[in-house]
Amino acid sequence: MKRPFRTALAATTVAALTGGLLTIVTAAPASAAPAKYADDFNGDGFRDYAVYSHGPGDANKGGGVLVTFGTADGPGTKTQFIDQSSAGVPGTDEKDDFFGEVRTAADFNKDGYGDLAVSANGENVGSHKNNGTVTVLWGGAKGLSGGTALPNKGAKGASGLATDLATGDFNGDGNQDLALVRDSKTYVYRGAITKSGVKGSVTVLDKDTSSFYSTAVIAGKIDKDGKTDLVVIGDVVTDKYIASDAWFIKGGKAKLYPGKTLRLESVKGNGGQAERGGDGVIADFDKDGYGDIAIGTPLYDRYRGRVTLWYGGSTGPSSRTARFTQATKGIKDTPEVDDAFGASVSAGDVNGDGYRDLAVGAYGEKLGTHAYAGAVHVLLGSKSGLTGTGSQWFARDTPGVPGGLDDESFGNTVRLRDTNRDGKADLYISANYGSILLRGSTKGITTTGAQPVNGDIIPGMLQ
């Protein structure tokens, strides 16, 4: 999922940084089928949108979740706000709790409604200030209602800050599990996760405490064994360089299997920004049945930015990789300092040809006199994989795109999602002065029918 970057100087070590409008409703019978969409919180068959918010009039002190319910044509007008003052939600609404800042969805209790796991990284726990908690908010016929706090399985007094969350069935038992990053390590909570707590064991993935520090997680199916796999992004710090790696963890019935590591980028010296790896997604770009891993590293080469593609195979990631920048053949423009190419990525089939395509945001793109005008690229999938050939480019000065150039970080968040269900993914682009929706078509993303959208909703579109 998209996470905000935080800056810090790294020496020889780095640490991973880290009244609701509801009615309690009775859950569906235990025999109900699991939700088709993890983020369909009210079970109506449409995906919903949950974003971090301080509620109507910013009256909430500690943060909460604003849900916009989906319709047959995308985001609707019906909303719901839930926070720690809502009935059944653990804790109280206190200043700077940051409740709901990091989010992921799954139907944890298999009742037919999507549930939402959220962090509260400013929550005090006992005598430990700003220790942090993770809570599951439960879906139901009227939306999210009530919650269950998950135990912190770290060492006594260890940080409970959750800097990233991901879900999947990592052991193939039919229950949704939760992976989270806290205290520079990755924890996997095995389901079932129910209103009474976590039923399964908790696995700690700690690659090498002397040099690897978990910062983000990406979940998806890479091989064809039916189990969800996990990719852990982390900082690698030595006395000679600081880098970011992608670490593959294979799902398994009895346990998780640590696998290959791919270097995403590195710089000499031991000073630099922490949380170097960025946004990522798993999708099949060459339609061979294996999931491929795409990860953006916007800070690459003084924030010129780069996207790394690690192709999947029968046992997980293969030896085949590709790197994309604005110097790649077919991709418009040239790499420039602070372009931040790859700061946001999202996958979807924009032209209905069966291959997944990749949208790439470059919010720092300079256009004219505007240093942070921003731009978005769409790279197409093909039999040979993701390619720059035929790629598309969108900015405020693209014919058919509404608005004019400004320093607005156009493309700060990008999401591909088929919201009108025509078999082609639509492109949602956030911008400071007016976010927009561009529809998919047989020829790719089109500016025909471009329309403004509520930009606050776009970060709520889970990958």
Buried (B, 14 or more C-beta within 10 A) or exposed (E): BBBEBEEEEBEEEBBBBBBBBBEEBEBBEEEBEBBEBBBBBBBBEBBBBBBBBBBEEEEBBBBBBBBBBBBEEBBBEEBBBBBBBBEBBBBEBBEEBBBBBBBBBBBBBBBBBBBBBBBBBBBBBEEBEBBBBBBBBBBBBBBBBBBBBBEBBBEEEBBBBBBBBBBBBBBEBEBBBBBBBBBBBBBBBBBBBBBEEBEBEBBEBBBEEEBBBBBBBBBBBBBEBEBBBBBBBBBBBEEEEBBBBBBBBBBBEEEBEBBBBBEBBBBEEBEBBBBBBBBBBBBBBBBBEBBBBBBBBBBBBEBBBBBBBBBBBEBBBBEEBBBBBBBBEEBEBEBBEBBBBBBBBBBBBBBBBEBBBBBBBBBBBBBEEBEBBBBBBBBBBBEEBBBBEEBBBBBBBBEEBEBEBBBBBBBBBBBBBBBBEEEBBBBBBBBBEBBBBBBBBEEBBBBEEBEEBBBBBBBBBBB
